[in-house]
C-alpha cells in the first residue's frame, strides 16, 4: 500500500503563493474584460437629428460594432436643447408649468436611452397628433426609454 504524500513544510509557501497569483490573474482578467463596458457607459449624450420630411427626431445610433445598448442617456430637456441648437425649434417645446409638447415622432435607437423623469420643469409630456402627422415614441431594439413620475398624453 502506498502512503499519501504530504507536502514538505518548505513547499507550503510556494503553494499559497501560486494560489494567490492565480487569483490575482483571474480577477485582473475579469476587470479588463469589463473595462470596455464601463468606458462605453460613460460616453457623452447621444447624437440627435431631426428629419423634417418625415417629422421624426432620431436619438442615438444604430446597432453595430462597439454599440452598447442604451449607453448614451439624454433627458427630455437636453433633447429639446439639442434640437434648438441645430435650428429645429417647435418640435419639442416647453409650454410652461411643467408641460412639454412634442409634435414629432421620437425614435430611440440602439445606443440611446431617453430619460423622461419628473423635474421642476417637467410634469407632463403631450404628444400632439393631427391627421397625417402622428406623434409617438418608438424604441428600437437595444434602445431604452425611462418614464418616471410624469404624465404622458396623446
Number of C-alpha atoms within 10 A of each C-alpha: 3 4 5 6 6 7 9 7 7 8 10 11 10 10 12 11 11 12 12 12 11 12 12 12 12 12 11 12 12 11 11 11 11 11 11 12 14 12 10 16 15 11 11 11 19 22 16 19 16 20 12 11 6 10 16 20 22 19 27 26 18 17 16 10 6 10 18 19 22 21 25 25 23 22 15 17 18 15 21 21 16 18 20 15 10 11 10 17 13 14 20 24 19 17 12 11 11 15 17 21 21 22 20 24 23 21 20 27 25 24 29 31 25 27 18 22 16 15 13 7 14 21 19 20 22 18 21 17 15 9 5 6 13 15 21 17 16 15 17 16 14 18 26 21 17 11 12 12 12 16 15 15 10 12
